[in-house]
Amino acid sequence: MEFPLYALSGLDRPTEGSVELAGRDLTGLSEKEASQMRLHQMGFIFQQSYFLDNLSIRDNILLPTLKAAGTKDRSVPGRIDALMERFGISHIANHGITEASGDQLQRASICRSLSVGSQVLFVDEPTGALNSSMTEDVMDAISSVHEDGTTIIMVTHDPVVAARADRVIYLRDGELIDERPLSGITETETRSKEDELQSWLSANGLRPPCRNMRTSSAI
């Protein structure tokens, strides 16, 4: 996971400044307090799913949810099933990890993140291992989560993916180079947002994608 996401989620402490979530300064929390905040208020989606091979897809989603909600919460199984239905993977609920495609695993990761009621999703290169068709499917799913009111902070090398965001921050070699707001997130505006973002990057002498580029997007 990229360092900005470590710092913003409280997994690492910045040397200066503060990180606030829901009115609380993460840099002032103990490790236990920060861990509890991540468990109950944050979700994480990575380039790789990090699921357990010996569990079904449903059980991989269920396990962290039970840890957060408690084993006595009888609403958890129904909540998991509803999420899997929403994101189109209910038909593979009992399949193993190796039986699922890349975009199905990413949608399962979204279900896992949302199952605990996360206020913020930290998303690290969610489409880096996917083809263009799968990328669009996964980003449609992530955009729908944002439309429900969840804040999404994403790191990506892909300007097409970054164009889904309301705000783009360009980092290079750990340095903040520039930032740009992008208005709207509707499907009809996506292409114009891509063009606007590409023009902005080119105007700054930036040629995405490249190895040392990081585009942090706040959807």
DRENBATOR-684463 format. One record per residue (C-alpha): residue in one letter; chain; x, y, z. Coordinates in steps of 0.25 Angstrom, whole numbers. Layout:
<rs>
[r A; A; [X; Y; Z]]
...
</rs>
This chain:
<rs>
[r M; A; [0; 0; 0]]
[r E; A; [5; 14; -3]]
[r F; A; [10; 23; 8]]
[r P; A; [-1; 34; 7]]
[r L; A; [-11; 23; 10]]
[r Y; A; [-3; 18; 22]]
[r A; A; [-2; 32; 27]]
[r L; A; [-17; 36; 25]]
[r S; A; [-22; 23; 31]]
[r G; A; [-13; 24; 43]]
[r L; A; [-5; 12; 40]]
[r D; A; [7; 21; 40]]
[r R; A; [9; 34; 47]]
[r P; A; [14; 46; 39]]
[r T; A; [26; 54; 45]]
[r E; A; [18; 67; 44]]
[r G; A; [3; 71; 43]]
[r S; A; [-9; 64; 47]]
[r V; A; [-20; 54; 41]]
[r E; A; [-34; 56; 45]]
[r L; A; [-46; 47; 43]]
[r A; A; [-60; 49; 49]]
[r G; A; [-54; 60; 58]]
[r R; A; [-43; 51; 64]]
[r D; A; [-28; 53; 61]]
[r L; A; [-22; 40; 57]]
[r T; A; [-8; 44; 61]]
[r G; A; [-12; 46; 75]]
[r L; A; [-18; 32; 77]]
[r S; A; [-12; 20; 83]]
[r E; A; [-9; 8; 74]]
[r K; A; [-21; 1; 80]]
[r E; A; [-30; 13; 78]]
[r A; A; [-25; 14; 64]]
[r S; A; [-27; 0; 61]]
[r Q; A; [-42; 0; 66]]
[r M; A; [-44; 12; 57]]
[r R; A; [-39; 5; 45]]
[r L; A; [-47; -7; 48]]
[r H; A; [-61; 0; 50]]
[r Q; A; [-59; 13; 41]]
[r M; A; [-50; 9; 30]]
[r G; A; [-49; 0; 19]]
[r F; A; [-37; -4; 10]]
[r I; A; [-37; -9; -5]]
[r F; A; [-24; -13; -10]]
[r Q; A; [-18; -17; -24]]
[r Q; A; [-18; -32; -19]]
[r S; A; [-30; -37; -11]]
[r Y; A; [-22; -44; 1]]
[r F; A; [-33; -54; 3]]
[r L; A; [-30; -67; 10]]
[r D; A; [-29; -79; 0]]
[r N; A; [-36; -89; 9]]
[r L; A; [-49; -81; 11]]
[r S; A; [-60; -78; 1]]
[r I; A; [-62; -64; -4]]
[r R; A; [-74; -62; 5]]
[r D; A; [-66; -67; 17]]
[r N; A; [-55; -58; 14]]
[r I; A; [-64; -46; 14]]
[r L; A; [-71; -51; 27]]
[r L; A; [-59; -53; 35]]
[r P; A; [-54; -39; 37]]
[r T; A; [-69; -34; 38]]
[r L; A; [-71; -44; 50]]
[r K; A; [-59; -38; 57]]
[r A; A; [-64; -24; 56]]
[r A; A; [-78; -27; 59]]
[r G; A; [-77; -38; 68]]
[r T; A; [-82; -53; 66]]
[r K; A; [-95; -50; 73]]
[r D; A; [-99; -40; 63]]
[r R; A; [-110; -48; 55]]
[r S; A; [-111; -37; 44]]
[r V; A; [-97; -40; 39]]
[r P; A; [-100; -52; 29]]
[r G; A; [-112; -45; 23]]
[r R; A; [-104; -32; 21]]
[r I; A; [-93; -40; 14]]
[r D; A; [-103; -47; 5]]
[r A; A; [-109; -33; 1]]
[r L; A; [-95; -27; -2]]
[r M; A; [-91; -39; -11]]
[r E; A; [-105; -38; -18]]
[r R; A; [-103; -23; -20]]
[r F; A; [-89; -25; -26]]
[r G; A; [-92; -37; -35]]
[r I; A; [-85; -48; -28]]
[r S; A; [-95; -56; -20]]
[r H; A; [-95; -67; -30]]
[r I; A; [-80; -70; -26]]
[r A; A; [-82; -68; -11]]
[r N; A; [-78; -83; -8]]
[r H; A; [-67; -83; -19]]
[r G; A; [-52; -83; -15]]
[r I; A; [-43; -71; -18]]
[r T; A; [-36; -78; -30]]
[r E; A; [-50; -80; -36]]
[r A; A; [-52; -65; -37]]
[r S; A; [-48; -55; -48]]
[r G; A; [-40; -42; -44]]
[r D; A; [-52; -33; -45]]
[r Q; A; [-60; -43; -36]]
[r L; A; [-49; -43; -26]]
[r Q; A; [-49; -28; -26]]
[r R; A; [-64; -27; -24]]
[r A; A; [-63; -37; -13]]
[r S; A; [-52; -27; -7]]
[r I; A; [-62; -16; -8]]
[r C; A; [-73; -25; 0]]
[r R; A; [-63; -28; 10]]
[r S; A; [-59; -13; 12]]
[r L; A; [-74; -9; 13]]
[r S; A; [-79; -20; 22]]
[r V; A; [-74; -12; 34]]
[r G; A; [-81; 1; 31]]
[r S; A; [-68; 8; 27]]
[r Q; A; [-68; 23; 26]]
[r V; A; [-56; 24; 17]]
[r L; A; [-50; 14; 7]]
[r F; A; [-35; 14; 5]]
[r V; A; [-33; 9; -9]]
[r D; A; [-19; 5; -14]]
[r E; A; [-17; 2; -29]]
[r P; A; [-31; -5; -30]]
[r T; A; [-30; -8; -45]]
[r G; A; [-15; -10; -47]]
[r A; A; [-16; -25; -50]]
[r L; A; [-29; -24; -58]]
[r N; A; [-32; -22; -73]]
[r S; A; [-40; -10; -78]]
[r S; A; [-54; -17; -78]]
[r M; A; [-51; -22; -63]]
[r T; A; [-46; -8; -59]]
[r E; A; [-59; -1; -64]]
[r D; A; [-67; -11; -56]]
[r V; A; [-59; -10; -43]]
[r M; A; [-59; 6; -44]]
[r D; A; [-74; 6; -47]]
[r A; A; [-76; -2; -34]]
[r I; A; [-66; 7; -26]]
[r S; A; [-73; 20; -32]]
[r S; A; [-87; 14; -27]]
[r V; A; [-81; 13; -13]]
[r H; A; [-77; 28; -13]]
[r E; A; [-91; 31; -18]]
[r D; A; [-96; 25; -5]]
[r G; A; [-88; 35; 3]]
[r T; A; [-75; 28; 6]]
[r T; A; [-62; 36; 4]]
[r I; A; [-52; 29; -5]]
[r I; A; [-37; 32; -5]]
[r M; A; [-30; 25; -16]]
[r V; A; [-16; 23; -22]]
[r T; A; [-15; 20; -36]]
[r H; A; [-5; 21; -48]]
[r D; A; [-17; 21; -58]]
[r P; A; [-22; 35; -62]]
[r V; A; [-35; 29; -67]]
[r V; A; [-38; 23; -53]]
[r A; A; [-34; 36; -47]]
[r A; A; [-44; 44; -56]]
[r R; A; [-55; 37; -47]]
[r A; A; [-51; 46; -36]]
[r D; A; [-56; 59; -31]]
[r R; A; [-42; 64; -27]]
[r V; A; [-28; 59; -32]]
[r I; A; [-15; 61; -25]]
[r Y; A; [-2; 58; -33]]
[r L; A; [10; 52; -25]]
[r R; A; [23; 50; -31]]
[r D; A; [35; 43; -23]]
[r G; A; [27; 46; -10]]
[r E; A; [25; 61; -13]]
[r L; A; [12; 68; -16]]
[r I; A; [13; 74; -30]]
[r D; A; [-1; 80; -32]]
[r E; A; [-16; 77; -30]]
[r R; A; [-28; 79; -38]]
[r P; A; [-43; 78; -35]]
[r L; A; [-52; 71; -45]]
[r S; A; [-66; 74; -45]]
[r G; A; [-77; 64; -46]]
[r I; A; [-76; 48; -46]]
[r T; A; [-88; 45; -56]]
[r E; A; [-85; 35; -67]]
[r T; A; [-88; 46; -78]]
[r E; A; [-77; 54; -72]]
[r T; A; [-66; 44; -71]]
[r R; A; [-60; 46; -84]]
[r S; A; [-59; 61; -83]]
[r K; A; [-53; 59; -69]]
[r E; A; [-43; 49; -75]]
[r D; A; [-39; 60; -86]]
[r E; A; [-38; 71; -75]]
[r L; A; [-29; 62; -67]]
[r Q; A; [-20; 59; -78]]
[r S; A; [-19; 73; -82]]
[r W; A; [-15; 77; -68]]
[r L; A; [-5; 67; -67]]
[r S; A; [1; 71; -80]]
[r A; A; [1; 85; -77]]
[r N; A; [10; 82; -65]]
[r G; A; [19; 74; -73]]
[r L; A; [14; 61; -68]]
[r R; A; [13; 49; -76]]
[r P; A; [4; 38; -70]]
[r P; A; [5; 27; -67]]
[r C; A; [20; 25; -63]]
[r R; A; [27; 17; -52]]
[r N; A; [29; 29; -42]]
[r M; A; [15; 35; -43]]
[r R; A; [4; 34; -33]]
[r T; A; [-9; 40; -35]]
[r S; A; [-17; 41; -22]]
[r S; A; [-32; 43; -25]]
[r A; A; [-42; 47; -15]]
[r I; A; [-55; 41; -21]]
</rs>
